[in-house]
Amino acid sequence: MISRVLLLASVLLLLPACQCSSDEEGSGESELWFNFDTDAEGGDRSDLEEGSDYLFSESFEVDVPYEQRGGVKVLSVRLNGIPMDMILDTGASTTSISLAEAKYLANKGLITESDVLGTVQSTLADGSLTEGLVLNLRELVIHGDQDLVFENVRACVTGSMDAPLLLGNEILDRVSTLTVDNDRKVVTFKKY
């Protein structure tokens, strides 16, 4: 219980100090975007109209390169606009970030108090239990031959400062299939 309170307090203490603009509250629905006009800067989608082709309304196939590091596949992503590397983990039920990344995003004003969704108790691969904070990541972009943009991603913040960032089934369940090609070193995301 004490670790839960300390974790929640450490993140919440940082959030009020952030200089954040108040965004219009969304519908709470999760959306997936497909960006045909990928650029290195990430750009914004403020010029999109309702019904834009960027929303996944049709089938797609996107190849995402990965880097093999210590036996795991690492994908290049952006969390709320910040470039990071995440481990593709098909065994993880949720997306997971460390306390260090959560603090960094809070210090940059990229997560606010309204993004804190609560706490969760999780079972790790070794069977041990851990408690974590649950945050809403407004945007998670996976870089591929076109960018895959996921909105309103629930992420668990682990209590460890150096825990790996995991891309789990909370994201993977939003696509129809996922195929790993070890020869080409790509992960193919498909939606039918």
N, CA and C atoms as a LAMMPS dump frame, in Angstrom:
ITEM: TIMESTEP
0
ITEM: NUMBER OF ATOMS
576
ITEM: BOX BOUNDS ff ff ff
-5.0000000000000000e+02 5.0000000000000000e+02
-5.0000000000000000e+02 5.0000000000000000e+02
-5.0000000000000000e+02 5.0000000000000000e+02
ITEM: ATOMS id mol type element x y z
1 1 1 N 0.827 -1.189 0
2 1 2 C 0 0 0
3 1 3 C 0.877 1.261 0
4 2 1 N 1.959 1.234 0.766
5 2 2 C 2.837 2.4 0.843
6 2 3 C 3.48 2.674 -0.507
7 3 1 N 3.906 1.605 -1.214
8 3 2 C 4.53 1.81 -2.528
9 3 3 C 3.53 2.415 -3.51
10 4 1 N 2.268 2.024 -3.391
11 4 2 C 1.22 2.572 -4.254
12 4 3 C 1.062 4.068 -4.014
13 5 1 N 1.024 4.457 -2.783
14 5 2 C 0.87 5.862 -2.429
15 5 3 C 2.081 6.666 -2.882
16 6 1 N 3.298 6.117 -2.679
17 6 2 C 4.509 6.82 -3.101
18 6 3 C 4.573 6.998 -4.61
19 7 1 N 4.219 5.956 -5.35
20 7 2 C 4.226 6.039 -6.809
21 7 3 C 3.232 7.092 -7.286
22 8 1 N 2.009 7.031 -6.783
23 8 2 C 0.996 7.991 -7.173
24 8 3 C 1.398 9.407 -6.778
25 9 1 N 1.937 9.57 -5.593
26 9 2 C 2.345 10.894 -5.113
27 9 3 C 3.488 11.459 -5.947
28 10 1 N 4.467 10.623 -6.299
29 10 2 C 5.614 11.134 -7.057
30 10 3 C 5.199 11.656 -8.425
31 11 1 N 4.284 10.957 -9.094
32 11 2 C 3.834 11.428 -10.4
33 11 3 C 2.915 12.636 -10.249
34 12 1 N 2.007 12.597 -9.294
35 12 2 C 1.067 13.706 -9.119
36 12 3 C 1.755 14.984 -8.662
37 13 1 N 2.855 14.874 -7.917
38 13 2 C 3.58 16.066 -7.507
39 13 3 C 4.184 16.793 -8.702
40 14 1 N 4.568 16.04 -9.711
41 14 2 C 5.155 16.642 -10.909
42 14 3 C 4.108 17.282 -11.807
43 15 1 N 2.924 16.7 -11.868
44 15 2 C 1.929 17.154 -12.823
45 15 3 C 1.453 18.589 -12.607
46 16 1 N 1.171 19.045 -11.374
47 16 2 C 0.704 20.421 -11.222
48 16 3 C 1.741 21.456 -11.639
49 17 1 N 3.016 21.113 -11.6
50 17 2 C 4.071 22.054 -11.97
51 17 3 C 4.206 22.219 -13.48
52 18 1 N 3.536 21.37 -14.238
53 18 2 C 3.645 21.422 -15.696
54 18 3 C 2.893 22.616 -16.249
55 19 1 N 3.454 23.215 -17.276
56 19 2 C 2.772 24.288 -18.003
57 19 3 C 2.06 23.63 -19.174
58 20 1 N 0.814 23.331 -19
59 20 2 C 0.069 22.606 -20.018
60 20 3 C -1.054 23.457 -20.56
61 21 1 N -1.336 23.277 -21.834
62 21 2 C -2.524 23.916 -22.389
63 21 3 C -3.68 22.95 -22.192
64 22 1 N -4.849 23.487 -21.975
65 22 2 C -5.987 22.597 -21.788
66 22 3 C -6.553 22.241 -23.146
67 23 1 N -6.554 20.953 -23.429
68 23 2 C -7.094 20.474 -24.69
69 23 3 C -8.582 20.218 -24.528
70 24 1 N -9.265 20.316 -25.639
71 24 2 C -10.685 20.018 -25.622
72 24 3 C -10.846 18.551 -25.311
73 25 1 N -11.781 18.23 -24.416
74 25 2 C -11.981 16.837 -24.043
75 25 3 C -12.586 16.08 -25.206
76 26 1 N -12.016 14.902 -25.464
77 26 2 C -12.495 14.075 -26.563
78 26 3 C -13.651 13.206 -26.127
79 27 1 N -14.072 12.36 -27.015
80 27 2 C -15.204 11.486 -26.75
81 27 3 C -14.816 10.326 -25.859
82 28 1 N -13.514 10.149 -25.604
83 28 2 C -13.062 9.032 -24.799
84 28 3 C -12.866 7.77 -25.617
85 29 1 N -13.214 7.807 -26.895
86 29 2 C -13.048 6.642 -27.738
87 29 3 C -11.611 6.566 -28.234
88 30 1 N -11.132 5.346 -28.379
89 30 2 C -9.798 5.154 -28.917
90 30 3 C -9.871 5.153 -30.423
91 31 1 N -8.951 5.858 -31.056
92 31 2 C -8.921 5.895 -32.509
93 31 3 C -7.54 5.499 -32.995
94 32 1 N -7.49 4.994 -34.188
95 32 2 C -6.248 4.595 -34.832
96 32 3 C -6.152 5.368 -36.121
97 33 1 N -5.013 6.029 -36.331
98 33 2 C -4.788 6.847 -37.512
99 33 3 C -3.745 6.19 -38.388
100 34 1 N -3.838 6.44 -39.668
101 34 2 C -2.863 5.943 -40.626
102 34 3 C -2.33 7.16 -41.35
103 35 1 N -1.072 7.469 -41.197
104 35 2 C -0.508 8.695 -41.738
105 35 3 C 0.231 8.401 -43.03
106 36 1 N -0.341 8.817 -44.16
107 36 2 C 0.288 8.616 -45.453
108 36 3 C 1.367 9.648 -45.723
109 37 1 N 1.352 10.746 -45.01
110 37 2 C 2.292 11.84 -45.238
111 37 3 C 3.302 11.921 -44.105
112 38 1 N 3.99 10.828 -43.84
113 38 2 C 4.947 10.763 -42.754
114 38 3 C 6.109 11.711 -43.013
115 39 1 N 6.477 12.463 -41.974
116 39 2 C 7.682 13.272 -42.067
117 39 3 C 8.463 13.124 -40.779
118 40 1 N 9.713 13.504 -40.81
119 40 2 C 10.592 13.317 -39.656
120 40 3 C 10.144 14.143 -38.466
121 41 1 N 9.456 15.252 -38.713
122 41 2 C 9.036 16.124 -37.625
123 41 3 C 7.761 15.641 -36.96
124 42 1 N 7.036 14.74 -37.591
125 42 2 C 5.794 14.253 -37.019
126 42 3 C 4.601 15.085 -37.443
127 43 1 N 4.774 16.4 -37.587
128 43 2 C 3.703 17.262 -38.053
129 43 3 C 2.467 17.185 -37.17
130 44 1 N 1.427 17.914 -37.546
131 44 2 C 0.172 17.781 -36.837
132 44 3 C -0.918 17.451 -37.832
133 45 1 N -2.05 17.086 -37.316
134 45 2 C -3.164 16.728 -38.172
135 45 3 C -4.3 17.723 -38.017
136 46 1 N -4.008 18.978 -37.65
137 46 2 C -5.04 19.977 -37.427
138 46 3 C -5.789 20.326 -38.702
139 47 1 N -5.187 20.021 -39.861
140 47 2 C -5.846 20.346 -41.112
141 47 3 C -6.789 19.246 -41.594
142 48 1 N -6.891 18.162 -40.829
143 48 2 C -7.748 17.062 -41.253
144 48 3 C -9.216 17.396 -41.018
145 49 1 N -10.025 16.987 -41.937
146 49 2 C -11.458 17.165 -41.789
147 49 3 C -12.064 15.858 -41.321
148 50 1 N -13.266 15.957 -40.756
149 50 2 C -13.966 14.756 -40.336
150 50 3 C -14.14 13.843 -41.545
151 51 1 N -13.947 12.545 -41.351
152 51 2 C -14.058 11.607 -42.449
153 51 3 C -12.801 11.512 -43.282
154 52 1 N -11.704 12.081 -42.8
155 52 2 C -10.443 12.079 -43.526
156 52 3 C -9.959 10.662 -43.775
157 53 1 N -9.137 10.502 -44.823
158 53 2 C -8.554 9.204 -45.134
159 53 3 C -7.554 8.745 -44.086
160 54 1 N -7.157 9.628 -43.168
161 54 2 C -6.192 9.238 -42.163
162 54 3 C -6.788 8.26 -41.161
163 55 1 N -8.093 8.331 -40.942
164 55 2 C -8.702 7.356 -40.043
165 55 3 C -8.738 6.007 -40.733
166 56 1 N -8.446 4.953 -39.969
167 56 2 C -8.495 3.623 -40.555
168 56 3 C -9.944 3.268 -40.845
169 57 1 N -10.35 3.39 -42.064
170 57 2 C -11.681 2.965 -42.437
171 57 3 C -11.588 1.829 -43.445
172 58 1 N -10.382 1.6 -43.94
173 58 2 C -10.158 0.547 -44.915
174 58 3 C -9.047 -0.364 -44.414
175 59 1 N -8.82 -1.422 -45.163
176 59 2 C -7.744 -2.327 -44.787
177 59 3 C -6.395 -1.689 -45.095
178 60 1 N -5.362 -2.162 -44.421
179 60 2 C -4.023 -1.64 -44.641
180 60 3 C -3.003 -2.71 -44.294
181 61 1 N -1.789 -2.495 -44.745
182 61 2 C -0.641 -3.327 -44.391
183 61 3 C 0.551 -2.389 -44.268
184 62 1 N 1.166 -2.369 -43.09
185 62 2 C 2.283 -1.466 -42.829
186 62 3 C 3.456 -2.277 -42.298
187 63 1 N 4.633 -2.112 -42.927
188 63 2 C 5.863 -2.753 -42.454
189 63 3 C 6.592 -1.804 -41.515
190 64 1 N 6.929 -2.316 -40.335
191 64 2 C 7.637 -1.535 -39.326
192 64 3 C 8.977 -2.217 -39.052
193 65 1 N 10.089 -1.537 -39.328
194 65 2 C 11.393 -2.151 -39.051
195 65 3 C 11.624 -2.269 -37.546
196 66 1 N 12.362 -3.303 -37.17
197 66 2 C 12.732 -3.452 -35.763
198 66 3 C 14.226 -3.683 -35.656
199 67 1 N 14.731 -3.418 -34.461
200 67 2 C 16.132 -3.684 -34.156
201 67 3 C 16.169 -4.785 -33.102
202 68 1 N 16.993 -5.791 -33.327
203 68 2 C 17.143 -6.882 -32.372
204 68 3 C 18.148 -6.456 -31.304
205 69 1 N 17.728 -6.429 -30.038
206 69 2 C 18.612 -6.066 -28.932
207 69 3 C 18.446 -7.075 -27.801
208 70 1 N 19.491 -7.807 -27.532
209 70 2 C 19.453 -8.749 -26.408
210 70 3 C 18.3 -9.734 -26.47
211 71 1 N 17.941 -10.179 -27.657
212 71 2 C 16.894 -11.183 -27.791
213 71 3 C 15.48 -10.632 -27.894
214 72 1 N 15.319 -9.311 -27.893
215 72 2 C 13.98 -8.725 -28.024
216 72 3 C 13.924 -7.82 -29.252
217 73 1 N 12.727 -7.6 -29.744
218 73 2 C 12.513 -6.748 -30.908
219 73 3 C 12.111 -5.35 -30.43
220 74 1 N 12.867 -4.33 -30.866
221 74 2 C 12.664 -2.962 -30.418
222 74 3 C 12.166 -2.118 -31.59
223 75 1 N 11.044 -1.421 -31.368
224 75 2 C 10.44 -0.572 -32.388
225 75 3 C 10.641 0.896 -32.024
226 76 1 N 10.778 1.727 -33.033
227 76 2 C 10.894 3.166 -32.845
228 76 3 C 9.486 3.766 -32.778
229 77 1 N 9.21 4.518 -31.704
230 77 2 C 7.888 5.102 -31.497
231 77 3 C 8.017 6.551 -31.041
232 78 1 N 6.885 7.234 -30.973
233 78 2 C 6.78 8.537 -30.312
234 78 3 C 5.639 8.442 -29.316
235 79 1 N 5.919 8.793 -28.063
236 79 2 C 4.892 8.85 -27.027
237 79 3 C 4.562 10.312 -26.772
238 80 1 N 3.344 10.697 -27.079
239 80 2 C 2.93 12.102 -26.946
240 80 3 C 3.954 13.035 -27.582
241 81 1 N 4.5 12.619 -28.725
242 81 2 C 5.427 13.449 -29.494
243 81 3 C 6.896 13.252 -29.195
244 82 1 N 7.248 12.485 -28.168
245 82 2 C 8.644 12.283 -27.774
246 82 3 C 9.151 10.947 -28.326
247 83 1 N 10.254 10.962 -29.104
248 83 2 C 10.801 9.712 -29.655
249 83 3 C 11.336 8.798 -28.548
250 84 1 N 10.972 7.527 -28.628
251 84 2 C 11.429 6.517 -27.676
252 84 3 C 11.486 5.182 -28.389
253 85 1 N 12.145 4.218 -27.778
254 85 2 C 12.176 2.847 -28.27
255 85 3 C 11.349 1.983 -27.335
256 86 1 N 10.551 1.078 -27.917
257 86 2 C 9.73 0.174 -27.117
258 86 3 C 9.957 -1.262 -27.569
259 87 1 N 9.907 -2.169 -26.612
260 87 2 C 10.019 -3.596 -26.889
261 87 3 C 8.658 -4.125 -27.309
262 88 1 N 8.602 -4.838 -28.435
263 88 2 C 7.388 -5.521 -28.862
264 88 3 C 7.202 -6.716 -27.942
265 89 1 N 6.127 -6.729 -27.155
266 89 2 C 5.909 -7.79 -26.174
267 89 3 C 4.492 -8.334 -26.312
268 90 1 N 4.351 -9.399 -27.091
269 90 2 C 3.03 -9.986 -27.317
270 90 3 C 2.49 -10.675 -26.065
271 91 1 N 3.319 -10.861 -25.05
272 91 2 C 2.871 -11.466 -23.8
273 91 3 C 2.414 -10.452 -22.767
274 92 1 N 2.597 -9.17 -23.049
275 92 2 C 2.192 -8.117 -22.115
276 92 3 C 0.759 -7.694 -22.431
277 93 1 N -0.097 -7.671 -21.426
278 93 2 C -1.486 -7.291 -21.674
279 93 3 C -1.637 -5.8 -21.929
280 94 1 N -0.743 -4.995 -21.365
281 94 2 C -0.847 -3.547 -21.536
282 94 3 C 0.462 -2.974 -22.059
283 95 1 N 0.387 -1.756 -22.497
284 95 2 C 1.584 -0.988 -22.81
285 95 3 C 2.145 -0.518 -21.488
286 96 1 N 3.46 -0.496 -21.352
287 96 2 C 4.08 -0.184 -20.074
288 96 3 C 5.245 0.771 -20.263
289 97 1 N 5.318 1.78 -19.392
290 97 2 C 6.458 2.698 -19.39
291 97 3 C 7.011 2.771 -17.978
292 98 1 N 8.258 3.176 -17.857
293 98 2 C 8.87 3.27 -16.537
294 98 3 C 8.512 4.601 -15.877
295 99 1 N 8.802 4.69 -14.612
296 99 2 C 8.583 5.924 -13.864
297 99 3 C 9.418 7.058 -14.445
298 100 1 N 10.606 6.743 -14.963
299 100 2 C 11.474 7.773 -15.561
300 100 3 C 10.795 8.423 -16.762
301 101 1 N 10.19 7.618 -17.664
302 101 2 C 9.506 8.181 -18.829
303 101 3 C 8.273 8.974 -18.413
304 102 1 N 7.541 8.469 -17.407
305 102 2 C 6.353 9.194 -16.93
306 102 3 C 6.75 10.558 -16.374
307 103 1 N 7.823 10.613 -15.601
308 103 2 C 8.289 11.891 -15.053
309 103 3 C 8.748 12.826 -16.169
310 104 1 N 9.447 12.268 -17.165
311 104 2 C 9.921 13.075 -18.28
312 104 3 C 8.735 13.695 -19.036
313 105 1 N 7.731 12.879 -19.341
314 105 2 C 6.556 13.382 -20.042
315 105 3 C 5.824 14.441 -19.212
316 106 1 N 5.764 14.229 -17.896
317 106 2 C 5.116 15.198 -17.011
318 106 3 C 5.897 16.509 -16.989
319 107 1 N 7.217 16.418 -16.883
320 107 2 C 8.049 17.627 -16.873
321 107 3 C 7.929 18.423 -18.169
322 108 1 N 7.693 17.734 -19.285
323 108 2 C 7.53 18.388 -20.578
324 108 3 C 6.097 18.898 -20.785
325 109 1 N 5.224 18.61 -19.827
326 109 2 C 3.835 19.032 -19.958
327 109 3 C 3.029 18.169 -20.901
328 110 1 N 3.499 16.958 -21.174
329 110 2 C 2.85 16.086 -22.146
330 110 3 C 1.895 15.081 -21.52
331 111 1 N 1.879 14.997 -20.197
332 111 2 C 0.81 14.32 -19.478
333 111 3 C 0.367 15.267 -18.375
334 112 1 N -0.907 15.249 -18.108
335 112 2 C -1.487 16.137 -17.109
336 112 3 C -2.231 15.31 -16.074
337 113 1 N -2.736 15.976 -15.089
338 113 2 C -3.49 15.298 -14.036
339 113 3 C -4.685 14.54 -14.621
340 114 1 N -5.277 15.09 -15.665
341 114 2 C -6.436 14.425 -16.278
342 114 3 C -6.049 13.13 -16.992
343 115 1 N -4.757 12.929 -17.282
344 115 2 C -4.292 11.703 -17.921
345 115 3 C -4.086 10.563 -16.931
346 116 1 N -4.124 10.861 -15.627
347 116 2 C -3.974 9.819 -14.605
348 116 3 C -5.318 9.115 -14.452
349 117 1 N -5.346 7.818 -14.758
350 117 2 C -6.594 7.056 -14.756
351 117 3 C -6.788 6.224 -13.501
352 118 1 N -5.755 6.036 -12.697
353 118 2 C -5.864 5.237 -11.475
354 118 3 C -4.649 4.356 -11.292
355 119 1 N -4.837 3.278 -10.543
356 119 2 C -3.753 2.332 -10.305
357 119 3 C -4.217 0.936 -10.705
358 120 1 N -3.249 0.057 -10.881
359 120 2 C -3.549 -1.318 -11.257
360 120 3 C -2.512 -2.237 -10.623
361 121 1 N -2.935 -3.437 -10.269
362 121 2 C -2.005 -4.45 -9.776
363 121 3 C -1.789 -5.445 -10.906
364 122 1 N -0.53 -5.737 -11.218
365 122 2 C -0.189 -6.605 -12.348
366 122 3 C 0.649 -7.781 -11.888
367 123 1 N 0.528 -8.881 -12.619
368 123 2 C 1.369 -10.051 -12.383
369 123 3 C 2.467 -10.05 -13.434
370 124 1 N 3.711 -10.084 -12.99
371 124 2 C 4.859 -10.094 -13.897
372 124 3 C 5.108 -11.511 -14.414
373 125 1 N 5.964 -11.627 -15.404
374 125 2 C 6.276 -12.921 -16.006
375 125 3 C 6.821 -13.906 -14.984
376 126 1 N 7.518 -13.408 -13.951
377 126 2 C 8.07 -14.307 -12.929
378 126 3 C 7.049 -14.67 -11.857
379 127 1 N 5.801 -14.184 -11.994
380 127 2 C 4.74 -14.509 -11.049
381 127 3 C 4.576 -13.505 -9.918
382 128 1 N 5.501 -12.572 -9.79
383 128 2 C 5.399 -11.588 -8.712
384 128 3 C 4.357 -10.519 -9.055
385 129 1 N 3.826 -9.899 -8.017
386 129 2 C 2.835 -8.843 -8.187
387 129 3 C 3.488 -7.487 -8.053
388 130 1 N 3.015 -6.543 -8.843
389 130 2 C 3.505 -5.172 -8.765
390 130 3 C 2.329 -4.231 -8.932
391 131 1 N 2.452 -3.068 -8.354
392 131 2 C 1.403 -2.071 -8.474
393 131 3 C 1.906 -0.919 -9.327
394 132 1 N 1.061 -0.404 -10.17
395 132 2 C 1.476 0.681 -11.039
396 132 3 C 0.368 1.68 -11.26
397 133 1 N 0.773 2.821 -11.727
398 133 2 C -0.134 3.891 -12.074
399 133 3 C -0.586 3.688 -13.518
400 134 1 N -1.841 3.975 -13.826
401 134 2 C -2.343 3.864 -15.184
402 134 3 C -2.538 5.277 -15.734
403 135 1 N -1.908 5.529 -16.892
404 135 2 C -1.991 6.825 -17.556
405 135 3 C -2.634 6.674 -18.925
406 136 1 N -3.232 7.742 -19.403
407 136 2 C -3.674 7.813 -20.785
408 136 3 C -2.584 8.513 -21.582
409 137 1 N -2.022 7.802 -22.56
410 137 2 C -1.107 8.434 -23.508
411 137 3 C -1.976 8.902 -24.667
412 138 1 N -2.008 10.193 -24.881
413 138 2 C -2.901 10.735 -25.908
414 138 3 C -2.551 10.237 -27.297
415 139 1 N -1.242 9.962 -27.538
416 139 2 C -0.844 9.505 -28.86
417 139 3 C 0.402 8.638 -28.771
418 140 1 N 0.346 7.489 -29.417
419 140 2 C 1.499 6.608 -29.564
420 140 3 C 1.645 6.342 -31.058
421 141 1 N 2.794 6.743 -31.612
422 141 2 C 3.049 6.588 -33.051
423 141 3 C 4.121 5.519 -33.233
424 142 1 N 3.831 4.524 -34.069
425 142 2 C 4.809 3.505 -34.433
426 142 3 C 5.31 3.85 -35.822
427 143 1 N 6.643 3.989 -35.965
428 143 2 C 7.24 4.388 -37.238
429 143 3 C 7.456 3.19 -38.138
430 144 1 N 6.899 3.26 -39.34
431 144 2 C 7.075 2.214 -40.335
432 144 3 C 7.181 2.827 -41.705
433 145 1 N 6.858 2.037 -42.758
434 145 2 C 6.867 2.623 -44.093
435 145 3 C 5.795 3.713 -44.191
436 146 1 N 4.798 3.661 -43.344
437 146 2 C 3.9 4.759 -43.009
438 146 3 C 3.728 4.701 -41.498
439 147 1 N 3.434 5.823 -40.878
440 147 2 C 3.25 5.836 -39.431
441 147 3 C 1.895 5.259 -39.051
442 148 1 N 1.897 4.484 -37.965
443 148 2 C 0.658 4.032 -37.343
444 148 3 C 0.462 4.911 -36.112
445 149 1 N -0.67 5.575 -36.016
446 149 2 C -0.927 6.493 -34.921
447 149 3 C -2.094 5.969 -34.101
448 150 1 N -1.837 5.688 -32.818
449 150 2 C -2.854 5.194 -31.906
450 150 3 C -3.166 6.29 -30.9
451 151 1 N -4.439 6.542 -30.68
452 151 2 C -4.835 7.56 -29.717
453 151 3 C -5.42 6.912 -28.475
454 152 1 N -5.304 7.638 -27.354
455 152 2 C -5.869 7.207 -26.076
456 152 3 C -5.415 5.808 -25.693
457 153 1 N -4.123 5.671 -25.5
458 153 2 C -3.509 4.397 -25.137
459 153 3 C -3.358 4.339 -23.624
460 154 1 N -3.928 3.304 -23.022
461 154 2 C -3.77 3.1 -21.581
462 154 3 C -2.404 2.47 -21.344
463 155 1 N -1.598 3.132 -20.535
464 155 2 C -0.254 2.632 -20.245
465 155 3 C -0.081 2.493 -18.747
466 156 1 N 0.556 1.418 -18.355
467 156 2 C 0.866 1.186 -16.951
468 156 3 C 2.264 1.734 -16.67
469 157 1 N 2.382 2.516 -15.614
470 157 2 C 3.674 3.058 -15.197
471 157 3 C 4.213 2.162 -14.102
472 158 1 N 5.363 1.546 -14.359
473 158 2 C 5.967 0.686 -13.353
474 158 3 C 6.687 1.543 -12.317
475 159 1 N 6.895 0.999 -11.131
476 159 2 C 7.555 1.735 -10.055
477 159 3 C 9.047 1.884 -10.25
478 160 1 N 9.606 1.181 -11.215
479 160 2 C 11.044 1.199 -11.447
480 160 3 C 11.421 2.324 -12.404
481 161 1 N 12.535 2.989 -12.119
482 161 2 C 13.013 4.056 -12.997
483 161 3 C 13.626 3.509 -14.281
484 162 1 N 14.109 2.249 -14.26
485 162 2 C 14.807 1.71 -15.425
486 162 3 C 14.095 0.524 -16.075
487 163 1 N 12.8 0.378 -15.828
488 163 2 C 12.049 -0.717 -16.449
489 163 3 C 11.96 -0.477 -17.959
490 164 1 N 11.956 -1.546 -18.748
491 164 2 C 11.849 -1.366 -20.204
492 164 3 C 10.455 -0.888 -20.595
493 165 1 N 10.381 -0.196 -21.713
494 165 2 C 9.101 0.238 -22.263
495 165 3 C 8.559 -0.909 -23.1
496 166 1 N 7.324 -1.323 -22.819
497 166 2 C 6.735 -2.475 -23.494
498 166 3 C 5.539 -2.061 -24.328
499 167 1 N 5.532 -2.509 -25.575
500 167 2 C 4.402 -2.314 -26.465
501 167 3 C 3.584 -3.599 -26.382
502 168 1 N 2.493 -3.551 -25.628
503 168 2 C 1.73 -4.759 -25.341
504 168 3 C 0.434 -4.873 -26.124
505 169 1 N -0.397 -5.805 -25.673
506 169 2 C -1.617 -6.145 -26.396
507 169 3 C -2.662 -5.04 -26.398
508 170 1 N -2.557 -4.056 -25.531
509 170 2 C -3.49 -2.927 -25.595
510 170 3 C -3.387 -2.268 -26.969
511 171 1 N -2.205 -2.228 -27.536
512 171 2 C -1.995 -1.707 -28.891
513 171 3 C -2.2 -2.806 -29.933
514 172 1 N -1.625 -3.96 -29.703
515 172 2 C -1.658 -5.038 -30.691
516 172 3 C -3.08 -5.504 -30.983
517 173 1 N -3.99 -5.391 -30.014
518 173 2 C -5.378 -5.791 -30.224
519 173 3 C -6.141 -4.829 -31.132
520 174 1 N -5.557 -3.697 -31.452
521 174 2 C -6.23 -2.728 -32.321
522 174 3 C -6 -3.012 -33.807
523 175 1 N -5.176 -3.997 -34.126
524 175 2 C -4.958 -4.399 -35.515
525 175 3 C -5.426 -5.837 -35.685
526 176 1 N -5.663 -6.242 -36.942
527 176 2 C -6.165 -7.595 -37.197
528 176 3 C -5.092 -8.651 -37.014
529 177 1 N -3.931 -8.433 -37.643
530 177 2 C -2.838 -9.407 -37.52
531 177 3 C -1.509 -8.688 -37.393
532 178 1 N -0.576 -9.437 -36.87
533 178 2 C 0.79 -8.969 -36.671
534 178 3 C 1.693 -10.113 -37.103
535 179 1 N 2.614 -9.839 -38.033
536 179 2 C 3.519 -10.868 -38.531
537 179 3 C 4.949 -10.372 -38.38
538 180 1 N 5.818 -11.241 -37.866
539 180 2 C 7.225 -10.897 -37.71
540 180 3 C 8.014 -11.613 -38.802
541 181 1 N 8.786 -10.852 -39.571
542 181 2 C 9.658 -11.403 -40.601
543 181 3 C 11.092 -11.22 -40.116
544 182 1 N 11.677 -12.274 -39.574
545 182 2 C 13.026 -12.195 -39.008
546 182 3 C 14.101 -12.006 -40.067
547 183 1 N 13.848 -12.456 -41.296
548 183 2 C 14.83 -12.266 -42.359
549 183 3 C 14.931 -10.801 -42.768
550 184 1 N 13.785 -10.148 -42.928
551 184 2 C 13.761 -8.737 -43.323
552 184 3 C 13.836 -7.787 -42.118
553 185 1 N 13.701 -8.328 -40.912
554 185 2 C 13.687 -7.539 -39.672
555 185 3 C 12.586 -6.476 -39.694
556 186 1 N 11.361 -6.936 -40.027
557 186 2 C 10.194 -6.062 -39.996
558 186 3 C 9.033 -6.774 -39.305
559 187 1 N 8.175 -5.967 -38.711
560 187 2 C 6.903 -6.436 -38.183
561 187 3 C 5.839 -5.846 -39.095
562 188 1 N 4.963 -6.684 -39.618
563 188 2 C 3.902 -6.222 -40.5
564 188 3 C 2.592 -6.164 -39.725
565 189 1 N 2.026 -4.979 -39.658
566 189 2 C 0.727 -4.761 -39.038
567 189 3 C -0.321 -4.749 -40.149
568 190 1 N -1.404 -5.522 -39.977
569 190 2 C -2.457 -5.573 -40.986
570 190 3 C -3.809 -5.332 -40.322
571 191 1 N -4.682 -4.704 -41.085
572 191 2 C -6.079 -4.575 -40.678
573 191 3 C -6.923 -4.908 -41.892
574 192 1 N -7.94 -5.754 -41.69
575 192 2 C -8.792 -6.195 -42.801
576 192 3 C -10.033 -5.348 -42.873
